[in-house]
Amino acid sequence: MGNSLSDAAHAGPHNVRLFTSDKSWIEGAALAQLNHTARLPGMVLAAGFPDLHPGKGIAVGAAFVSRGLFYPALAGNDIGCGMSFWATDLPARKLKLDRLEKRISGLEDPWDGDLTPWRARFGLEASLSDAGLGTIGGGNHFAELQIVDEVRDAAAFAGLGLDKANAALLVHSGSRGLGQDIFRELLQRHGANPLEEESDAAAHYLARHEHAMRFARANRALIAHRFAVELGANARCVSDVAHNMVTREDFAGAPAWFHRKGAASTREALAAGCLMIPGSRGTPSYLVRARGEEGEKAAWSLAHGAGRRWQRGYAKSRLSHKYRVEDLARTELGGRVVCEDRELLYDEAPQAYKDIAQVIADLEAADLIATVAVYRPVLTYKVRRARDE
């Protein structure tokens, strides 16, 4: 690797590990945020991945391990956000993308079905947040139809019960308004301060956090169900891996607190057997196996995607003179994009993201993953109508 623990230590604290190569571009602001968090009381390890980029005071694409204290603010407001990957029985060769693009709609609106079985399946009680269950949300969240471009590990691919002739679904979403409510309460009560692990405040937050984690998984499952129904297909969950959370896990033989901010859980990926790491709507996604042998050195975490190259709000000014809205609704890979929010369409353009192939190469070079298959996005759904309409 171009940057290892010893390399990173020259520019930051001794407990920083950076899993990138010299070919990956990491902004100085992201490194500064990573190093700042690594210096917080109780921190024993900060791991930055090749998708690392600046966030709102906290680097995204990073994982942090602490003892004694934990920092709920590091997880942010979208607790439980993650990627769920679904196999379908829909033959890729029979896809009618023009028809599907026009047909699929409503994933930004509350579901009109019965939520009772979904709540029961995920251990959820009825709440004011239920209107958001089964909805995508804004930002970089999406539901996407994908097809196989290349199988690199045939045995692992078959072991997951996958068929390269069939399309798949990838869903990226989180806990919606519930997570926002928990984060708002946290800031009102404690600001960005740490919590003592045995305190009443910690117990209260962790109970709400666990609720949000279950809600986020239920949300992705219902989104996938709604999408599959629109396609006239059956869907089976292959993996569901979160990348925004605070958890109590073993580290170096003793319990510790793991904070993941845009960093996928290696342990969840190992349990599922795979993890999907997407690029953008115009670049491939990589189905990978996590390699647990090197998991601890990377805080049992992995990159969760390509990572942003441009901050939100900059893309439109950089792209609008080159690309019309109609241009961005089609990708260089031949995919369709359903996004009728003009600002969001530009903000989430493929050009705003880093090179996913380099992210994967860095993770492979660090012995953190092995690629199983490469998928190509063919229909990406974000929002059917602009929010201001």
C-alpha positions, 0 to 999 in steps of 0.5 A, a space after each residue: 500500500 502507498 499509505 500504511 500506518 507508519 506513513 499516515 503517522 507522519 502527518 497525523 496521530 500515531 493511531 491513524 491508519 490510511 488504506 489508500 495508495 498513491 493513485 488515490 486522491 484524498 483531500 487535505 480537509 478529509 485527512 485533517 478531519 480524520 486526524 482531529 477525530 483520532 485525537 479525541 479522548 478514548 480513541 485507540 484507532 482511526 481508519 480511513 478508506 479510499 473513499 475518504 472525503 470531508 463531511 460536516 466536521 467529520 470525515 466520511 469513509 472512516 471508522 473509529 474505535 474508542 474505549 470507555 467513551 463513545 461519540 454518538 455524533 460520529 454516526 450522524 443523523 442517518 443511523 443504520 444507513 447501508 446497502 442491501 443487495 437483492 437477487 431477482 428472477 428477472 431475466 436481464 435479456 428481457 429487460 425493457 428499460 424504456 418501459 420500466 423507466 416510465 412505469 416505476 414511480 412512488 418510491 419517495 412517497 409513503 407506502 399505501 400497504 399494510 406495515 404491520 407484517 414489516 414491523 413484526 418482521 423487524 421488531 418495530 413498534 408503530 411510531 410517527 416515523 412509519 410514514 418514511 418506511 419504504 421510502 428512499 430519501 434524498 442525497 445519495 440514496 437510491 434504488 437501482 436495477 443492475 445486471 452482471 458484467 463480469 464474474 471473477 470468482 465463479 465458486 463464490 458467486 454460485 455459493 451466494 445462489 446468484 445467476 448471472 442471467 438475472 438482474 439484481 437490485 441494490 438499495 441504499 437508504 437509512 432510517 429516514 426521519 427516525 434517525 434525524 429525530 434521534 440525532 436532534 435529541 442527542 444534540 439538544 441533550 449532549 451536543 457533540 460530547 462523548 457519553 460514558 459507556 455505563 451512563 443512563 444517557 448512553 443506555 437511552 441513546 443506544 436503545 434508540 440507536 438500535 431501533 433506528 438500525 432495525 428501522 433502516 433494515 426494514 426500510 431497505 427491505 420494503 423499498 426492495 419489495 416495492 421496486 420488485 413489485 413494480 418490475 413484476 419480479 421476486 427478490 431475495 436478500 443476499 446481503 444487507 450491510 450498514 455503514 453508519 452506526 455506533 456498535 459495541 464489538 470486540 477489538 484486540 481481545 476486549 470490548 470497544 466502541 466502533 463508530 462507522 461514518 460511511 464505512 461498511 461493517 466487515 463483520 456484517 459483510 462476513 456474516 452475509 457472505 458478501 458486500 456490494 460496493 457501488 460506484 455511481 449511477 454511471 460506473 460499475 458496482 463491485 460485489 466483494 467478499 470481505 477478508 477477515 484475516 486483516 479485519 482488525 487492522 482496518 477497524 473491522 470496516 471497509 469503504 462503502 462506495 466511491 466517495 465524493 470528489 466534489 462537495 454537494 452544490 458544486 456539481 451543477 456549476 461545473 457541469 451545467 454548461 456541458 450537460 443538459 438535464 436530458 444528458 444526465 438522465 442517460 449514462 455512458 454505460 447505457 443506464 437510465 436515471 429517474 431523478 426529476 429533482 434537477 439539483 439532485 441530478 447534477 449533485 449525484 452525477 458520476 463526475 462528482 464521485 471518485 474512481 470506484 475501480 481505484 477504490 476497489 484496487 486499494 482495498 484488494 491491495 490491503 487484503 481487505 476484500 476479494 472481488 466476486 463479480 462486477 455489476 452494471 447499473 441499468 436503471 437508477 431511481 431517486 425521485 419521480 418529481 422535484 421536491 419543490 413542486 
